[in-house]
């Protein structure tokens, strides 16, 4: 515990006094005694070490000892439980009219307040960066998710040192700080054990972290960390018996209990960020059975939307005069036009999603119960935000048993193919996502989805807040505009802690959010909104809220349409729409045609906000940014050498073999009796590759998003002794260089692979297409064994340790370079698109 000097009139900092208002500083105990505590003014973090306040003579008996007081938060500072769920639109929870039971959220709403105008950024980690810093997502470097980061300040996925997180501020003011569940604010290129760890939760002021680093995770076998150490608590458990949703609740309960038992008077801050309901949707069978028995979705997604809308009006969370927009038949096939097989499949998809949401809410309730059981609930501020963006449509209109397929351009699997996974939907055998028709319904009363920053379906969340010691207007509704950047200043105001001027000697950028603590009081139930201006931007779609008005770009791309050439001028090459949200709750009446001056004024204001908050340059590309070059530890390298087993290297920090030629050479020693096991693998059950010995035979296998597996295999088991195994792949495409010209023709092309044993080619296969974008991101690059899931369950089960001796493993990568002729052709195509001809849409081929 940090200790500082302090008296009632000021703080002794080094050799000088900093005067504080007498009522601001709170001191307990006798100054210099072991039990003394003090608050700090918080302007400088960490606070300077105080000068020794005792007396030092030649001998201890003639001297006076002195202890700096421990730094504590102000008296009555609350515990804070900050909960944010994932990919959940306004119409998901029953608390706001949805059909999915969310009794925990109901309880917090009845004991506190409901908020129906809570805004996100339309995407996962951008919202989370804004949530923990109090700054806009571009200001915090997260214009997009880290997996799409580019080399511009607003998009590099690095939270700069002048934007300290709420964890850091509260920690240095005496709180116990922790983070559970999803991170997604650690750059994908800084997620390995080589560090640096300053952008991990423990490096950003959260003393304890239990969760996964990336954007989503297999809930049955997650890429799980405690602080910065990978852990495998599910190892050896029968399939379906261990799930992260329960495990993280258990760990959070243990943490809160340990903190309370160790120091009962120390306030606790918990950021609780479960992976639900982001894909993959992985609830337990118990919850799937509960939801299936309710028959909530048999009427289809249009009927679901009507039911939710009626419930919302009945609850008063949507105005009585609101109108439901017509169903987007041009984008999503109406329910009555589906085949019986499609209906059966889609109902299974959504029941698993709903079970995931209900299961998650139940486990959140257990964490809240822990505060109650410890007698701390009365002075606990609970902020429970439903969704970091609208419901995800990244499964496409058909849904998918494997979300990794969507990220590689395979987003329209027919129902008969998907039905092969019907009985295991939501188990460890799938990385599943549902039909976008359900996603549209779960964003009721709004339209569109996650990723759509210009439509309320992508950005208008809801929230419940309770603080029994302070909030007395129980069960009431608040309709003021709130953005996720407002959470940090609200917590600080509730705790009586100021935002620091400097942290670690670095001057801090201003907090950009506005506290909504004023809404806690019943007298302010109808008070004017204090957050009056807010921009939105995500992948070239943008909007501006100002004094009740919303200027927004018309949606020109569904979220599953990620592989086309990007709009080259997203600032100006847009259809602009104008809405008066004070009268039009759910963005249904476009007033742009009748108000050209207002449109021009609002656009100018957006440009000003974009300039101020690092939004420029606007970039409408989506999938192209996934394979953009980044400063990871492999950047610029063409050869990688390994001489001993190593596991757990994340995808973002491992050699990338996609869209390139490469040669993998293994020098191994086979013992008497033969050998088997994994030499090298990257990815897992849902996309990846493996180089291994199977019953002594060398095998190289590509798992093409769990839909096709291509295997090169030697004819004979290797005899005892030393052998050289080589897999050589010649890529036929131009590579990622075409992306700089707004053209995707260089990625996902075919190539020819040859397996050699001791210098002799044993099998050659030509692939018409390869994976264009990404392997399974929650799996790692492993040498000598296979962690988590395997690339081919039919051949082996992890860990499948290598029983041969690995002398040396070498990977050489030869990335294509563009010729002058290639560049001239690509520049011509780009100029044609800019001149106004239809944008070239080049899709990676099917696999």
Secondary structure, DSSP 8 states (H G I E B T S, - for coil): --EE--BTTEEEEBTEEEE--TTT--EES-TBSTT-EE----SEES---B---SB--SSGGGSB--B-EEE---TT--EEEEEE-SS--TTSBGGGT-SB--HHHHHHHHHSEEEEEEE--SSHHHHHHHHHHSS-TTTTT-SS-GGG--SSTTTS----TTS--HHHHHHHTT-EEEEEEE---S-GGG-STT---TTSGGGTT-SEEEEESSS---SSS--EEETTEEE-TTTT--TTS--HHHHHHHHHHHHHHHHHHH-TTS-EEEEEE--TTSSS----HHHHHHHHHHT-STT-HHHHHHHHHHHHHHHTSS-TT-------TTTS--GGGS-HHHHHHHHHHHHHHHHHHHHHHHHHHHHHHHHHHTT-GGGEEEEEEE-SSS---TTTTT-BSBHHHHTTT-----HHHHGGGGGGTTSTT-B-B--HHHHHHHTTTS-S-TT-TTSHHHHEEEEEEE-TTT--STTEEE-S-EETTHHHHHHHHHHT----SEETTEE-----S---GGGGSGGGTT---S--EEEEEETTEEEEEETTEEEEE-----TT--SS---TTTTTSS-EEEEETTT-TTS----TTT-HHHHHHHHHHHHHHHHHTT--S----SGGGGGS----TTTT--EEEE-S-EEEEEGGGS---TTEEEEEEEEEEE-TT---EEEEEEEETTEEEEEEEETTEEEEEEEETTTEEEEEE-SS---SEEEEEEEEEEE-S--GGGGGGT--TTSS--EEEEEEETTEEEEEEEES----S-S-TTSEEEESS--SS-S-TTT--TT----SEEEEEEEEEEE----HHHHHHHHHHHHHHHTTS----------
